């Protein structure tokens, strides 16, 4: 019969939202509950896929192409100012079919069994895949709220020894989903040192790293470079879905500790989805191009300008340093989501569905993924109704 651990996976946020709202969207409804970028994809994607059409008839290698790994390594080195040669493209990088798959499978790779039940640390609020990964790996998920309130990053070093002694894996998301908060280099260095001292793997979800308002967020490998250059105990996860507005391409990569990457590759050879060769070629081209990323950021900043004009001074509005979500304090997130759906045709996600222990109860998450005109129309309705 079914694995009994599946019985614990009963709170997937979008199913909860469907149960709350019911009914199908109307012709004038606007879905702002899903972080699915709506900007047009860069034209080079279609061009490269067409050029590489002959490769659809080949099984792709699990480790991807040398060109893809070189593009990812080059991008990491340039974006985060890493020393030349720090990222070994052949031993430290693997392509993945979107980072959701990788974030799930890494728990199956590193969480072992022992006398004490292993712990997986999660930020609170959190991306739901972290929870599913922890539970299905047989670990105890421990939800760690922001050190300075619900819009901040967690500081795992403040946890008690009885928790830290059992940690096998810790997820950190920067910029955070849903709040947009950024882990500074001091926090990243402290967390990397903690992972090494306590012997756990730190998985840093950096999928929103290229969508930022005023300053480029630092990365975990940057912290590793400042601590001496090795990537021991650290993995970073990057995706083209948000950076390049190609969620349907299902392309990302994992990079980090060579020993962990070798084990991860071994697991993925059994249960991972290899990225097709034409997709690898298109992805490599995207990692080498920054012009479309700068245009993406310009559009997201323009939407934040609209949000600040319409919502500034209300609902605890603050421009998120990174990402494209608004995290609004509306008193009761579920009631606000229901009201917005019924009275304005706007679909948002209650913060309660992304958090535990009451941390998200007052909030809604609003995804600024549409064009400027749709964003202005939606936020105007939201402000009027709430």
N, C-alpha and C positions, 0 to 999 in steps of 0.2 A: 504494500500500500504506500501511500505518500509519506515522505519524510516528515516526521513530527515537527521538525524545525519550521516547516512551512506554515504550521498553525500559528506561529508567532508573527508571521508577516501579514498582518491584518489591517495595516493603516497606511497603505500606499496613498499618497496625497491626492492624486488625480481621481482615484476611485471615490475617495471621501468627498471630493468636491462635486463629482457627478451625483453622488447620493444626496448631498446638501441641496444642490440647485435644481436637479431634475430638468426635464424638458430639453428640447433642441434649441440651438441658437437661432434667433430670428435674422432676417436679411440685413438689419442694421446693427447687429450685435458686434462687439469688438472683443476678441479673446486676448487678454493680457495676463493670463494665468500661466502660460508656458513660455519658457525662455528660448523660443525658436526664432532666430534672426530672420527678418523679412527683407533685408537689403538685397538688391540684385547681386548674384554671384559675379566674381570677376570674369570677364570674357575669356581670359586665358584658360580657364577650366575646360570649357567646351572645345577650345582649339587643341589643347594637349590630348584630351580624351579621343578626339577624332584622329589625331596624328598617330596615337598608339593603339588604334582599334585592332590591329593584328595580334596584339598580345592578349586579347580576351580569351583566346583559345589555349592558353597555357596556365597550368597550376602555378600560383605564385609561391615562392619560398616563405616559410613562416617568419624568417628574419628580415624579409623585405629585400629591396634592391640596395646595392652599394651606393647608388646615386641618392636614393632617399635618405639613407643614414648619414651620408655626407652633408646633405642639405640641412637636416635636423641639427647635426653637430655644429655646423657653421652658424646656423641661426642662434642656437643657444650661446655659443661663444661670443658672437657679436652683440646680441641683445643684452646679455647679463655681464658683459665685460670680463669674461673668464680668460684665464691664461691659455695661450695656444697649447694644444695637446692635452688639456685637462679632460676633455670629453673624447673618449676613444669610440669612434663611430661603430666599430665592429663588436666591441665588448659591452658597451654601455647604452645602446639605443635599440629599441624594438618598435616597429610600427604596430598599431592596434586599430581595430575597427571601431573607432570612437573611444573616448576614454572611459565611458561608463563600463564597458566590458572589462577594461584593465583595472579600474578601481575595484570592481567586484572580485576579479580573479586574484588580485594581489593578496587578499585575505586568505584565500585558499592555499596560496603559496607559502605564506610565512607563519600562519597561526598553527602551532602544533598542539599536541596533547601532553598533559603532565598531571601531577597530583593536584595542583591548584588550577582552577579553571582560568584559562588565559583571558586577558582583558584587551579590548580594542577601544582606544580613546577616540571620541568624536567631538567636533565642535557642536555647540547647541545655541542657535539653530544649525541645521545640517542638511546636506544633500542625501536623499533617501537611500541611495545605493550603498552608502557607508553602513547603514544599519543592516540592510539585507545581507551584505557581505559578512559582517561580524557574526550575525546569528547563524547563517548557513555554514560558517567555519567552526561553529561550536564555541564561540567566544562570548564573553559577557560585554555588551556594549556599555561604556561609561560616557555619559553626556556631560561635556564640560562647557559651561556658559562663558561668555566673554568676561575677561578680567575687569573691564570697566563698564559693564552694562551690556544690554542685549544687542547693541550695534557694534560691539568690539570683538577682538580676537581672543581666543582662550590662551591661557598660560599654563601649560601642562606641568611645569616645574613646581607649581604650588600644590600639586596633589599629594596626599599622604603616602607614606612608604608602602602601606599594605595594598594600595592600588598600583603604584609604580613598579613594585616587585613582580607583578603578574602581567605587565603590559607586553604584548607581542607586536602590536601594530598601533600606530597613531595616525589619524587622518587630520590634515590641516588644509584649509581652503583659503587661498589668498590670490586675488580679491575674493571675499567671501560671497557665497550664495546662501542667503538672500540679501545680506545687509550691505555688501560692497566694501566692507572694512578691509584694510590692508595690513598685513603683518610687516612691521619694519625690520630692518636688518638685525637690530639688537634682539628682538624676539625670535627671529629665525635662527640666529647663532645660538641662543640659549636653548632652543628646542633641539637643534642638531646635537649640541653637547649632551643634552639629557638622553637622547636616543642612544648615543654611543656609550654613555656611562651605564645606562640601564639595559642595554643590549636589545632594543626593539627597533623595528623598521619605521621610519617616518615617511609617510606617503603624502606628498604635498600636491594638492590639486590646484594647478595654476592655469586652468582653462580660460579664465577671464583676464589673464595678465596683460593682454594687448588692448583691452578696452578700459581706458583710464581718462580721468578728467584733466588733472593738472600735472601730475608727476607719474613717471613710469614706475610701477610697483617693483620692488626688489624680488629676487627669487631665491629659492633654497640652495641652488648650486652656487649662487653668489656668496651666500653665507659659508658654504663649504670652502670656497676659494679663500675667504678671509681667515678661515680656521686652519689653513695649511694646504688645501687643494684637493684632498681626496674626497670621494663621494660615499665613504663608508656609512652604511645604515640609512641612506637617503635615496629616495626616488622622487622624481618630478613627473607630472602628467600634463601633457599639452595637447590641444585639439585645434583643428581648423574650423570647427563648427561656428564658434563665436568670432574668432579672429578674422576669418575670411568669409563669413556668412554662407557657409556651405554645409549645413547640418546633414544634408542628404548624402554627402560624399562619404560619411562615416570614416574619417581618417584622423588619426592622432598618433602620438608616440609616448613611450615611457623612456626615461633616461635616469641613470644613476649607478649605484653600487654594482660593480661587475659580478660579484658573487650572487647577489640577489637576482640580478638580471638573468644569469645563467639558469637558476632554478625556475624563474618565471618563464623563460623560453621553453624549458622542459615541460612545464605544465601546459603551456599554450599549444605545444605540439600535439597534445591529446584533445584539448577542448577549446582552443582559440580559433578565431576566424582569420585566416590569412587575407591580407589586403591585395586585391587584384593589381596586376602590373600597370594597367593604364591609370588606375587611381593613384598608385605610388608615384607615377610620373607627374600627374597633375599636382599632387600634394607637394612634391619636391619643388615644382615651379612656384607654388604659392609660398612656401617657406623662404624662397629666395627673393620674393617681391614685397616691398614695403609700401608702395604707393597706394595699393588698394586698402591696406590696413589704416593708413593715415586718413583716407577718405571715410572709412568706417568710423574712426574716432571722431571726425568732424561732425558726422551725422548724429552720433550719440551725444556729443556735447550740445548740439543744437536742441536735442530733445530734453536734455537736462535744463537748458535755458528756459524752455517752455514750462517745464515742471516747476522750476523755481518761481517763474512769473505767476503761475496759477495757484501754486500750493505753498509758496514761501510763507513762513510764519504760522502754518496750520499743520496739524497731524504730525508734529515733530519732524517736519521735513528738513532734511539735510542732503546736500549734494553728495552722493556716494563717491569716494575716491576712485573706485574701480567697479567694473561690471555695468549692467544696464537695468538693474532692478531698483525700484523705490521700495523702502521698508517703512510703511506709514503706521503711526500710532493712531488707531481709530476707536480705541476703547474696548471693542469686542470685534475681533476679526471675522468670526463666522457671521455675526449679524450684519456687519458692514458688507461682506461679500454677497449675502443673500439680498440685501437691499439694493446694491448696485446692479445685480443681475435682473431683479424684478422691475426696477424703476428706470434703469439707464441702459440695460442690455450690455453691461460691461462685466466680463468674467475675470475675476482676480482670485488669488489664492490666499486663504486665511493662514496667517503665520503659525497658528496652532498645529497645522498639518506638517510643518517643517521643524518642529521643536518638541521638547519634552519639559515636564515639570513647570508648566505655566509660562515658560520664557517667551513664547511667541503669541500668547493668547490675545494681546491687545492689538496685534499688527495684521496688516495685509501686505502681500508682495505683489507689486505691479511691474510687469515686464514691458520696458520701453523698446519694443522690437519693430514697431510699425513705422511707416513713413511719417514725415513731419505733420502733414495735415491730419492724418488719422490720430496721431498722438495728441495733437492739440484738441481735436474734437472729443476724444475719450477723456482727457484730463479735465476739460471744461465740464463735461457731464459729471465726472466723479466729484469735482469740487461743489457743484450745485446740489447733488443728491446728499452728500455727506455733511 
